[in-house]
Amino acid sequence: MASMDVPADVPKRTQTAHAAARSTSAPMLTWVTLALMTTSSVASLRAAPTMAVYGLACVFLYLVPAIVFLLPTALVSAELASGWSGGVYRWVSEGLSKPLGFLAVWCQFAMTIFYYPSLLAFVASTISYVIDPALASNGLYTAIVIMVLYWTGVWVSSRGTKALAGLSSWGLIIGTLVPGTILVVLGIVFLGQGNPSAAPMTASHLMPEWAGLASLVLIVNNFLSYSGMEMNAVHVSSLKDPAKEYPKSMFMAMGLVLLIFILPALAISWVVPADQTSLTAGVMQAFNAFFSYFHIGWMTPIAAVMLVAASLGGMLTWLAGPSKGLLEISRSEGYLPPFLQKLNKHGIQQNILVTQGVVTTVIALMYALIPNVSSVYWIFSTITTQVYLIVYLLMFAAAMRLRKTQPDHPRGYRVPALHLMCTVGLLASVAALAIGFVPPSQFGGGSVWSYVAIIGSGLVILGLIIPYAFLRFRRPAWRSEGSTS
């Protein structure tokens, strides 16, 4: 790999000024701290059941997107963040155009419309193991839980409470590291006592069985599992030596994320047969099986509470985030009508949250109307991924153009072989978009064209038509930068 130092073509005074700005304007972070921050924002147990159905092949299915998507995203976003503040809107606006910048920030927000229902469906299935495990596959129960928890989250967020700031770090410990470690340790002991694994663990099963594109389609969900690496790139200027320390931080984070994703997925596959694994309740299925085997069934509700607490904490931490970014851009550029720009007395964009809540309620009702909860969960997860991939397509394209049009712009970190890295990321994102339209193998009984129509409609409406309408009908009077009501 080429040297990670800032290239000599950047004027020396620019490098010096940039380093001075870092030393005076931001507290220093160690590269290990940044790695842990990144891990906490990306890693989760929620996706484990999705890959557990592939058994040992989940290792391959996690490694591929890590190499072709996770790594390019992390490194490219670091260069952009170290040169241009303001996040993805600024990056794409500077590199491509302001309308495309709005499209990027809109898609970052729009993906949450489907993300929260799928997240809360996982919460609902987890809670069911405290009440009655049979509820995990009950659509009406799932819909009610989604609506109650989302609107409660809106109410809490609209209060402007400051107590939510530390929830993400506690969520990593309480809801990911501790239960994940317990799951893996119990699984190892379970196998060590001579019990057979539900999924074959031989070398011949390292690769997924080929049965057409449907056998590999679950890999698309892993792209969203890895999304969020770009968020912590804003802290690159807080490192003492970004050019050397940021890559070390990202490789450490990538290793931790892979361990958190792969090992629990394997543990689930050891005890829950693939054809019985629920995409929403798979984690609790494994806990329930292990706890029952070791005669400590009383721990099942405790594990459920830990997972629920972490998921709800993550939801509350994220609920106002993407919408706030959309609001700030819209107030300065007039992208959204005044109604959606209004703030409540706590300075929270309550109208946006309420409008999103109405849509979330409609989506939640689909869980009650469609019999197979896992099918609904998968569809919403896929639409979420499709919409968010638009952000990455724009980000990679903007990074290449900025390197060409503004080569001397000060950057705290420069990606070696940027164009190659961006090309790999672009191709991976396009491939993920295409694969997302192929129904996964466990849903082969349904209509292929119905699945394509649902996914395509979600992508086109959310990712293209709605943002185009906002741009098409925007008015100069919609600009309200500086107003507080």
Beta strands, then each sheet from edge to edge (+ up, - down):
end
